[in-house]
């Protein structure tokens, strides 16, 4: 009993390291490459930023395919596959000279990012732990923020003094050499898996996925998830370029990005603990209010003080899309239906990011600034707060007994 319980913490540590390097380092520093790559090759920001949309679109497809793939090859092979695709993507970026090459790298990264992310972590933690899941998921998810906060200044420095190609190559090497071997130690709790397989043969669920998706509470909740992704996450991709447009240099912009990711890491632990002690309403409310205020600050940012205030609030808001995603999804449909609907929720996050990033960049290309889209997103953020409040006030539909 103790041995199995202790190995759950080993799995949690592995998940933390994967989050640190694959999400924190590889994914969260992606926006630092926009300006140098477009300047070097003459791409427009909108053209190059399509890689973020490709990643999101592939993430949608990979999320929807996750359950079948997981049941066919197992969780360990899924994670190793994701790790290999991520590392390969950065090698492709390193060799790229035309947009098509970058788009191919984005395709690989989309697959890899999906299978080294929260959808995997949540299943593993649910397998090994029955209490304090919010706090544990928060600690694991914080790895992405800590990774981003540590590596963003490093990546910014390497890009400034050695070039973006060397940064791409170094990232690929780190992922290949250090992280793929670590992923080999991932495994589910064998006792939990055995019990679940027995339960599936003895118990018929009262509601199907189709029935869940017809419930008003679930529909509204999935809309909230999509809107959070559409409104919040894309700013992480355009933040450095926005700050440079406002007169800040590349080094300071990378420091702010690192600050955002460091705060996000701390916020994930904090909101996970808030969920365990108070509930989902308080946890998600903190994130959504922080986003609205941070949007206003980004609109008026002219000084370093305001930029750092933005970093604190925006970093807090980002935790809504990581640690709170499986917890909010459980609150919508019930914990027993998490595995049925988490793939759909994760796919909607990908869809929101895929749509939000080009909307911001196309608006920038049309108007020459992000001011108009910031105003629109702030208003939509307020409306999404109200929708979240309405969703969580709705009573969960009671299942109908089937005899």
C-alpha positions in Angstrom: 0.0 0.0 0.0 2.7 2.5 1.0 4.9 1.6 -2.0 2.1 2.3 -4.4 1.1 5.5 -2.6 4.7 6.7 -2.7 5.1 6.0 -6.4 2.1 8.3 -7.0 4.4 11.1 -5.9 7.1 9.9 -8.3 4.5 10.1 -11.1 3.6 13.6 -9.9 7.3 14.6 -10.0 7.6 13.3 -13.5 4.6 15.2 -14.5 6.1 18.4 -13.0 9.3 17.9 -14.9 7.4 17.3 -18.2 5.3 20.4 -17.5 8.5 22.4 -16.8 10.3 21.6 -20.0 7.5 20.8 -22.5 5.0 23.4 -21.6 7.1 26.0 -19.7 10.2 26.0 -21.9 9.0 24.7 -25.3 5.5 26.1 -25.5 5.4 29.2 -23.3 8.5 30.8 -24.9 7.1 30.5 -28.4 6.1 34.2 -28.7 9.8 35.2 -28.3 10.5 33.9 -31.7 7.9 36.0 -33.6 9.8 39.2 -34.1 13.3 37.7 -34.9 11.9 35.1 -37.3 9.6 37.5 -39.1 12.4 40.1 -39.4 14.9 37.5 -40.7 12.7 35.9 -43.3 10.3 38.8 -44.1 7.1 37.0 -43.0 4.2 39.1 -41.7 3.3 38.5 -38.1 -0.1 37.1 -39.2 1.6 34.6 -41.6 4.1 33.4 -39.0 1.6 33.3 -36.2 -0.5 30.8 -38.1 1.9 28.3 -36.5 0.0 28.9 -33.2 -3.3 28.3 -34.9 -1.9 25.1 -36.5 -0.8 23.9 -33.0 -4.2 24.6 -31.6 -6.1 22.9 -34.5 -3.9 19.8 -34.2 -4.4 19.9 -30.4 -8.2 19.8 -31.0 -7.9 16.7 -33.2 -5.4 15.0 -30.9 -7.6 15.7 -27.8 -10.6 14.1 -29.5 -8.4 11.1 -30.5 -6.8 10.8 -27.0 -9.2 8.3 -25.4 -9.0 5.8 -28.3 -5.2 6.2 -28.4 -4.8 5.9 -24.7 -6.9 2.7 -24.6 -5.0 1.2 -27.5 -1.3 1.9 -26.5 -1.5 2.9 -22.8 -0.5 6.1 -21.0 3.2 5.6 -21.1 3.4 5.2 -24.8 1.1 8.2 -25.3 3.5 10.4 -23.2 6.6 9.1 -24.9 5.0 9.8 -28.3 4.2 13.3 -27.3 7.7 13.9 -26.0 9.2 12.7 -29.2 7.0 14.8 -31.4 7.8 18.0 -29.3 11.5 17.4 -29.6 11.3 16.7 -33.3 9.3 19.9 -33.9 12.0 22.1 -32.5 14.6 20.4 -34.8 12.3 21.1 -37.7 12.1 24.7 -36.6 15.9 24.8 -36.4 16.1 23.7 -40.1 13.2 25.8 -41.3 13.7 28.7 -43.9 10.2 29.0 -45.4 6.8 29.1 -43.8 5.8 25.6 -44.9 8.7 24.2 -42.8 7.6 26.1 -39.7 4.0 24.9 -40.3 5.3 21.3 -40.4 7.1 21.9 -37.1 3.8 23.3 -35.7 2.0 20.1 -36.8 4.4 17.9 -34.8 4.4 20.2 -31.8 0.6 20.2 -31.8 0.6 16.4 -31.3 3.4 16.5 -28.8 1.9 19.3 -26.7 -1.4 17.5 -26.4 0.1 14.3 -25.0 2.5 16.0 -22.5 -0.2 18.2 -21.0 -3.0 18.5 -18.4 -5.2 15.9 -20.1 -2.6 13.3 -19.3 -1.7 14.7 -15.9 -5.3 14.7 -14.7 -5.8 11.1 -15.5 -2.6 10.1 -13.8 -3.4 12.1 -10.7 -6.9 10.8 -10.5 -5.4 7.3 -10.7 -3.0 7.7 -7.8 -4.8 10.2 -5.5 -8.2 10.6 -4.0 -7.7 13.7 -1.9 -6.2 17.2 -2.5 -6.3 16.7 -6.2 -6.6 20.4 -6.8 -3.4 21.2 -4.9 -1.5 18.3 -6.5 -2.6 19.3 -10.0 -1.7 22.9 -9.1 1.8 22.0 -8.1 2.3 19.9 -11.3 0.8 22.6 -13.5 3.0 25.1 -11.8 5.9 23.4 -13.5 4.9 25.1 -16.8 5.0 28.5 -15.1 8.3 27.9 -13.4 9.7 26.6 -16.6 8.6 29.6 -18.5 9.8 32.1 -15.9 13.2 30.5 -15.8 13.6 29.8 -19.5 12.0 32.9 -21.0 14.9 35.2 -20.0 17.4 32.4 -21.0 15.8 32.0 -24.4 15.5 35.8 -24.8 19.2 36.1 -24.1 20.2 33.3 -26.5 18.0 34.8 -29.3 19.5 38.2 -28.7 23.2 37.2 -28.7 23.3 33.9 -30.6 20.2 33.9 -32.8 16.9 32.1 -32.8 18.3 29.1 -34.7 20.6 28.2 -31.8 17.8 28.6 -29.4 15.6 26.2 -31.4 18.5 23.6 -31.6 19.3 23.9 -27.8 15.6 23.3 -27.0 15.4 20.3 -29.2 18.5 18.8 -27.6 17.2 19.3 -24.1 13.9 17.6 -24.9 15.6 14.7 -26.7 18.3 14.0 -24.2 16.8 14.9 -20.8 13.0 14.5 -20.9 12.2 11.5 -23.2 14.0 9.1 -20.8 12.1 10.5 -17.8 8.8 9.9 -19.6 9.5 6.1 -19.6 8.8 6.0 -15.9 5.2 7.2 -16.2 2.6 4.7 -15.3 -1.0 4.5 -13.9 -1.9 3.0 -10.6 -2.4 -0.7 -11.5 -4.9 -1.2 -8.7 -7.0 1.7 -9.8 -6.9 0.5 -13.4 -8.0 -3.0 -12.4 -10.8 -1.7 -10.3 -12.0 0.6 -13.1 -12.0 -2.2 -15.6 -14.1 -4.4 -13.3 -16.5 -1.5 -12.7 -17.0 -1.0 -16.4 -18.2 -4.6 -16.7 -20.6 -4.4 -13.8 -22.0 -0.8 -13.9 -23.9 0.9 -16.7 -23.5 4.6 -16.6 -26.7 6.5 -16.2 -25.9 9.1 -18.8 -24.1 8.9 -22.1 -21.8 11.6 -23.5 -24.5 12.6 -25.8 -26.9 13.1 -22.9 -24.4 15.1 -21.0 -23.9 17.4 -24.0 -27.6 18.2 -24.1 -27.7 19.5 -20.5 -27.9 23.3 -20.2 -25.3 23.4 -17.5 -22.8 21.5 -19.5 -23.5 23.5 -22.7 -23.0 26.8 -20.9 -19.9 25.5 -19.1 -18.3 24.4 -22.3 -19.0 27.8 -23.8 -17.3 29.4 -20.8 -14.2 27.2 -21.4 -14.1 28.1 -25.1 -14.4 31.8 -24.3 -11.7 31.7 -21.6 -9.3 30.1 -24.1 -10.3 32.5 -26.9 -9.9 35.6 -24.7 -7.0 34.8 -22.4 -4.4 32.4 -23.9 -3.7 34.2 -27.2 -2.2 37.2 -25.4 0.7 34.9 -24.3 1.7 34.5 -27.9 1.6 38.3 -28.8 2.7 39.8 -25.5 6.4 40.4 -26.3 5.7 42.0 -29.6 2.9 44.2 -28.0 5.4 45.4 -25.4 8.0 46.2 -28.0 5.5 48.1 -30.0 4.9 50.2 -26.8 8.6 51.1 -26.7 10.1 48.4 -24.4 13.2 46.5 -25.6 13.3 42.8 -26.3 15.1 41.9 -23.0 12.5 43.7 -20.9 9.7 42.1 -22.9 11.2 38.6 -22.2 11.5 39.5 -18.5 7.8 40.4 -18.4 6.9 37.1 -20.1 9.0 35.3 -17.6 7.3 37.2 -14.8 3.9 36.3 -16.2 4.8 32.6 -16.3 6.4 32.7 -12.8 3.2 34.3 -11.3 1.1 31.7 -13.3 3.1 29.0 -11.6 2.4 30.4 -8.1 -1.2 31.1 -9.0 -1.8 27.5 -10.1 -0.8 26.3 -6.6 -2.9 29.0 -5.0 -6.1 28.4 -7.0 -5.7 24.6 -6.7 -5.7 25.1 -2.9 -8.6 27.5 -3.1 -10.6 24.9 -5.0 -9.8 22.2 -2.3 -10.8 24.5 0.6 -13.5 26.8 -0.8 -14.7 25.5 -4.2 -14.7 26.1 -7.9 -16.6 29.4 -7.8 -14.0 31.2 -5.8 -11.1 29.7 -7.7 -12.3 30.5 -11.2 -13.7 33.9 -10.1 -10.2 35.0 -9.1 -8.9 34.1 -12.5 -11.6 35.8 -14.6 -11.5 39.0 -12.6 -7.7 39.1 -12.9 -8.0 38.8 -16.7 -10.4 41.8 -17.1 -8.2 44.1 -15.0 -5.0 42.9 -16.8 -6.6 43.6 -20.2 -7.2 47.2 -19.1 -3.5 47.5 -17.9 -2.2 46.1 -21.2 -4.3 48.7 -23.1 -2.7 51.6 -21.1 0.8 50.2 -20.5 3.5 52.8 -20.9 5.6 52.3 -17.8 7.5 49.4 -16.3 5.4 49.5 -13.1 2.1 49.0 -15.1 3.8 46.3 -17.1 4.7 44.4 -13.9 1.2 44.9 -12.5 -0.1 43.4 -15.7 2.3 40.4 -15.3 0.9 39.6 -11.9 -2.8 39.7 -12.8 -2.4 38.1 -16.3 -0.3 35.3 -14.8 -3.0 34.7 -12.3 -5.7 34.5 -15.0 -3.8 31.9 -17.1 -4.2 29.3 -14.4 -7.9 29.0 -15.3 -6.9 27.1 -18.5 -4.6 24.6 -16.8 -5.2 23.4 -13.3 -8.8 24.5 -13.2 -9.8 22.9 -16.5 -10.4 19.4 -15.3 -11.7 20.7 -12.0 -14.2 23.0 -13.7 -15.2 20.2 -16.1 -15.8 17.9 -13.1 -18.0 20.6 -11.5 -20.1 20.8 -14.7 -20.7 17.1 -15.4 -19.7 15.3 -12.2 -16.4 13.6 -11.4 -17.6 10.2 -12.6 -18.0 11.7 -16.1 -14.6 13.5 -16.3 -13.0 11.0 -18.6 -16.1 11.3 -21.0 -15.9 15.0 -21.4 -12.3 16.2 -20.6 -11.3 15.6 -24.2 -14.1 17.8 -25.5 -13.2 20.5 -23.0 -9.5 20.4 -24.0 -10.5 20.5 -27.7 -12.5 23.6 -27.0 -9.5 25.2 -25.4 -7.5 24.4 -28.5 -10.3 25.9 -30.7 -10.4 29.1 -28.7 -6.7 29.6 -29.0 -6.7 28.7 -32.7 -9.3 31.4 -33.3 -8.1 34.0 -30.8 -4.5 34.3 -32.0 -5.2 35.1 -35.6 -8.0 37.4 -34.7 -5.6 39.5 -32.6 -2.9 39.4 -35.3 -5.2 40.2 -38.2 -6.6 43.1 -36.2 -3.1 44.3 -35.6 -2.2 44.2 -39.3 -5.4 46.1 -40.1 -5.2 48.8 -37.5 -1.5 49.0 -36.6 -2.1 48.3 -32.9 -3.8 46.0 -30.4 -5.9 48.8 -28.8 -9.3 48.0 -30.5 -9.1 44.2 -29.9 -8.1 44.8 -26.3 -11.2 46.9 -25.7 -13.4 44.2 -27.4 -11.7 41.4 -25.4 -12.2 43.3 -22.1 -15.9 43.6 -22.8 -16.2 40.0 -23.7 -14.2 39.0 -20.6 -16.8 40.8 -18.4 -19.6 39.0 -20.2 -17.9 35.7 -19.8 -17.6 36.3 -16.0 -21.4 36.7 -15.9 -21.9 33.5 -18.0 -19.7 31.6 -15.6 -21.7 32.8 -12.6 -24.9 31.8 -14.3 -23.4 28.4 -15.2 -22.3 27.5 -11.7 -25.6 28.6 -10.2 -27.5 26.2 -12.3 -28.2 22.9 -10.5 -26.7 19.9 -12.1 -29.4 17.7 -13.8 -30.3 14.7 -11.7 -29.7 11.4 -13.5 -32.7 9.2 -14.3 -32.5 5.7 -12.9 -32.6 3.0 -15.5 -33.9 -0.4 -14.5 
